[in-house]
Amino acid sequence: MTLVLVLALPAQVLAADPAIDPNDPAVAVVQTLDQGLQDAMNGPVGGTFEERMALLAPIMEAAFDYPFMAQVAAGKYWAGFKPDEQAQYGALFAKVSVAAAASRFKSKPGAAFAITGLREANGGRRYVETTLTVPGRDPLKIAYLVQQGEDGAWKAVDLFYNGTVSELATKRSEYTSVLKTDGLAVLLSKLEGKVAQYAKE
């Protein structure tokens, strides 16, 4: 007897407000990102931390401008990094971000994202507001700050959970504090430690 495995496809991430244009470039970036996170939580791929890392890394690196974010998080110390140090730190910055998502967005059957708002921000940037609903839990609001880069591509450069402070500002405060007192080598070691900590399930 042949066993046939039937898998339900996760629902598509939609705009809850019909006035939101899904073709808006900032909205499209967040839709693709949220779809990837939603897929990771609904399986079947993404059952382990390593699987979620492999699934989310290309999606998140396409959605976020990690080189820009890494430079902002390093503050004035960025200019003092050698090119190879900038590359090493930038790669670790992205890796930590993906690892945090792979740890946070574990298997949660029935989880779904919806885009709930679009607002203009300073400098031509836009806030794309989303809501994550998971059965049995309170809804989680996530807002992304999206901007157009010099290459013309729109990418997220910051995010806010439930209207809290900027995630990038928090990292900048943490990272520059370490750079000021201990230097880049210690920061890189701490970032590697963060990845290892996220991997513990």
C-alpha positions in Angstrom: 0.0 0.0 0.0 1.4 3.4 -1.0 1.3 6.1 1.7 0.3 9.4 0.1 1.2 12.5 2.2 -1.1 15.5 1.5 0.2 18.8 2.6 -2.0 21.9 3.0 -0.5 25.0 1.4 -0.2 28.0 3.7 -2.5 30.8 3.0 -1.2 33.8 1.0 -0.3 36.9 2.9 -2.9 39.5 2.0 -3.6 43.1 2.8 -6.4 43.4 5.4 -7.1 46.9 4.1 -8.3 46.7 0.5 -7.0 50.3 0.0 -3.4 49.0 0.3 -1.9 48.5 -3.1 -0.2 45.1 -3.2 1.9 46.3 -6.1 3.4 49.1 -4.0 7.2 48.2 -3.9 7.4 48.6 -0.1 4.3 46.4 0.4 5.6 43.8 -2.0 8.9 43.4 -0.1 7.1 42.8 3.2 4.6 40.4 1.6 7.4 38.2 0.3 9.1 38.3 3.7 6.0 37.6 5.7 5.1 34.7 3.3 8.5 33.2 4.1 8.0 33.5 7.8 4.5 32.1 7.5 5.8 29.1 5.6 8.5 28.5 8.2 5.8 28.3 10.9 3.4 26.2 9.0 5.9 23.6 7.7 6.6 21.0 6.5 10.0 22.6 5.8 11.4 24.4 8.9 11.0 21.8 11.5 14.5 22.3 12.9 16.5 25.5 13.5 18.9 24.6 10.7 16.0 24.1 8.2 14.5 27.4 9.2 17.9 29.1 8.8 18.3 27.6 5.3 14.7 28.6 4.4 14.8 32.1 5.8 18.3 33.3 4.9 17.7 34.0 1.2 14.3 35.5 1.9 15.5 37.8 4.7 18.7 38.9 2.8 16.5 39.9 -0.1 14.1 41.8 2.1 16.5 43.6 4.4 19.3 46.0 3.6 21.7 44.3 6.0 24.9 46.2 4.8 23.1 49.5 5.5 21.8 48.3 8.8 25.1 46.9 9.9 26.8 50.2 9.2 24.2 52.1 11.2 24.4 49.8 14.1 28.2 50.3 14.3 27.8 54.0 14.4 31.0 56.1 14.2 33.2 52.9 14.6 32.3 51.7 11.1 34.8 54.1 9.5 37.6 52.6 11.6 37.0 49.0 10.4 39.2 47.6 7.7 37.5 46.3 4.5 37.8 42.7 5.7 36.5 43.6 9.1 33.5 45.4 7.6 32.8 42.3 5.5 33.1 39.9 8.5 31.0 42.1 10.8 28.4 42.6 8.1 28.0 38.9 7.4 27.6 38.2 11.1 25.1 41.0 11.5 22.9 39.3 8.9 23.5 35.9 10.3 22.4 37.0 13.8 19.3 38.6 12.3 18.3 35.4 10.5 19.1 33.2 13.5 16.8 35.4 15.7 14.0 34.9 13.2 14.7 31.2 12.9 14.4 30.9 16.7 11.4 33.2 17.0 9.3 31.8 14.2 9.2 28.2 15.1 6.4 25.7 14.1 3.1 27.3 14.8 0.4 25.6 12.7 -2.3 28.1 11.7 0.0 31.1 12.0 -0.9 33.8 9.4 0.3 37.3 8.5 -1.8 40.2 7.2 -0.6 43.6 6.0 -2.7 46.1 7.9 -1.3 49.5 7.1 0.9 51.6 5.0 2.2 55.0 6.1 4.7 57.5 4.7 7.8 58.2 6.7 10.6 60.9 6.5 12.8 60.9 3.5 10.5 59.1 1.2 10.5 56.0 3.3 7.4 54.0 4.2 6.1 52.1 7.2 4.4 48.8 6.3 2.4 47.5 9.2 1.6 43.8 9.6 -0.2 41.6 12.2 0.8 38.0 13.0 -2.0 35.9 14.4 -1.3 32.5 16.0 -4.1 30.3 17.4 -4.4 30.7 21.1 -2.1 33.8 21.4 -2.5 37.5 21.3 -1.9 39.1 17.9 1.6 40.5 17.3 2.0 43.7 15.4 5.2 44.1 13.4 5.9 47.4 11.5 8.7 47.5 9.0 10.5 50.7 7.9 11.2 50.3 4.2 13.4 52.6 2.0 14.6 52.7 -1.6 18.3 52.1 -2.0 20.7 53.7 -4.5 20.2 50.7 -6.7 16.5 51.4 -6.9 15.5 48.4 -4.8 13.1 48.7 -1.9 14.3 47.0 1.3 13.4 47.0 5.0 15.9 48.8 7.3 14.2 48.5 10.6 11.3 46.8 12.4 9.2 47.4 15.5 7.4 44.8 17.6 4.0 46.0 19.0 5.0 49.6 18.6 8.2 49.3 20.7 11.4 51.1 20.1 13.4 50.6 16.9 15.1 47.2 16.7 18.0 48.9 14.9 18.3 51.6 17.5 18.5 48.9 20.2 21.3 47.1 18.3 23.2 50.4 17.7 23.1 51.1 21.5 24.3 47.6 22.3 26.9 47.3 19.6 28.5 50.7 20.0 28.8 50.1 23.8 30.8 47.0 23.2 32.9 48.6 20.5 33.7 51.5 22.8 34.8 49.4 25.7 36.1 46.2 24.2 36.6 46.6 20.5 35.5 44.8 17.3 37.0 41.4 18.2 34.8 41.1 21.3 31.7 42.3 19.4 32.3 39.6 16.7 32.7 37.0 19.5 29.5 38.1 21.1 27.6 37.9 17.8 28.8 34.4 17.2 27.6 33.6 20.7 24.2 35.0 19.9 23.9 32.7 16.9 24.8 29.7 19.1 22.3 30.7 21.7 19.5 31.0 19.1 20.4 27.6 17.8 19.6 26.0 21.2 15.9 24.8 20.9 
